[in-house]
Amino acid sequence: MMRLSQLFKLDYGRKLFLLATLPLIFAVAAISIVVTNQSKRLAETEIYALETQLIEAKKAELHNYVTLAKNAFFSIYGGAAPDDEEAKLRVTQILAAMIYGDEGFYFVYDYDGNNIVSPRQTNLINQNWSGQVDSNGVPITDELIRIARSGAGYHSYIWAKPSTGEPAEMVTYVTGMQNWRWALGTGVFIDDVLLTVANTRTEVETRIARTFVQIAIITFLALFLVFISGYFITVRERRLADARQKALTARIVNTQEEERGRVARELHDSISQILVGVSYALDLARRRFRNGDDHAGETLDKGIGSLAGAIQEVRRISRNLRPSMLDDLGLGPSIKTLINEFSQRTGTQSRFETVVFRNRLDNDSKIALYRVAQEAFTNIERHANANLVTVKLKGTRGGALMKIIDDGEGFVMSSSGSSSGLGLRNMQERIEQLGGTLTITSGRRGTKISALVPLSHILSPQSSAKED
């Protein structure tokens, strides 16, 4: 009671000091807590997005590597019988020689679990690895075979680095060669991604701690000034203190925006680096096989030319990863716009037939069908010399069906793949990833492309307010 009475008996200067400092302390503490928590949440969100995009970039790199390998032996595999041992030997020799970087290589398992190709870890060859698991109990060989049987996909597990023997997390992409019952794949260690994420998290935590210290220093200085000039504090000085707090908050926000811009630039540069690396790998493969296979050099020359165009295309796509009209107008109007632009650019007559769906397509299916149409129009413009192009889009019992028909010059679908380019394979892969089917028929009277997306990608009318 005596202490409370003494508190209320403080002189005017001390009371003014307490009235000036206590609200400031509470306000700074609240701002520090709010800013720290918001910064941590925003940082974790950005770090997660960075990690996800870096891993997705790695996956895209793996997919391109496997496509590169398949292109290298496409003419051999496409014309070989399931029991053609000579062709199998030639393919294994090609894959064994295709190593890249310090750790990169291709592996092959048959569907019984036997290792056939492992150039950097030759002790694995000709041994059965069914039931193999990593240090965390994650199945390796059996899961790779399961994915290959179903088509293609990604798998992550712990694996020893060929260069050092140290275990590290690896992401692999594997695809099935069904005629030979082979699982072909390649992997990349993501310890660099994990290190980048860890460094980013450390930098963010350091930045937050530095900001907190700055707030504490500013608070201490403010309290010191209040203590020195306790009797001379005015409303104007309190307004100046509020202005300093607002400036500090604005600086924190600007720092966060600069960090977002830096991450965005790094992600953009990484995409270009991946494609440049693929182009280098193709060039290296061409020089390795030029003296061994007369057709390999020609095939790889075409691949290098295609990749040069692909680099430019990816840079364009990076500016617009998703056509906005798919969200704004739907699939039907978007394809109609695509057709109109094609007709205006080439002078080719076009016709578009569609039926309003009772149900709606999910976003992945819209993008896939739109990209198939884009690739088809590009091929028609470059090669077909067509007079009329017809596009039909409708819903069927099997799902959503899109047909693209032209009356131009067709091409022959041969087993050697001489008439089918990367564009057609990209179309095939897009639809297969959705569990659908892509059928291409071509002859002297033109070409017909049919893309069917299964019912599993069609939403109920309540799930979407947009019409396709």
Buried (B, 14 or more C-beta within 10 A) or exposed (E): EEEEEEEEEEEEEEBBBEEBBEEBEEBBEEBBEEBBEEBEEBBEEBBEEBBEBBBEBBBBBBBBBBBBBBBBBBBBBBEBEEEBEEBBEBBBEBBBBBBBEEBBBBBBBBBEBBBBBBBBBEEBBEEEBEEBBBEEEEBBBBBBBBBBEEBBBBBBBBBBBBEEEEBBBBBBBBBBBEEBBBBBBBBBBBBEBBEBBEEBBEEBEEBBEEBBEEBEEBBEEBBEBBEEEBEEBEEEEBEEBEEEBEEBBEEBEEEBEEBEEEBEEEBEEBBEEBBEBBBEBBBBBBEBBBEEBEEBBBBBBBBBEBBEEBBEBBEEEEEEEEBEBBEEBBBBBBBBBBBEEBBEEBEBEBEBEBEEBEBBBBEEBBBBBBBBBBBBBEBBBEBBEBEEBBBBBBBEEEBBBBBBBBBBBBBEBEEEBBEBBBBBBBBBBBBBEBBBBBEBEBEEEBBBBBBBBBEEBBBEEEEBEBEB
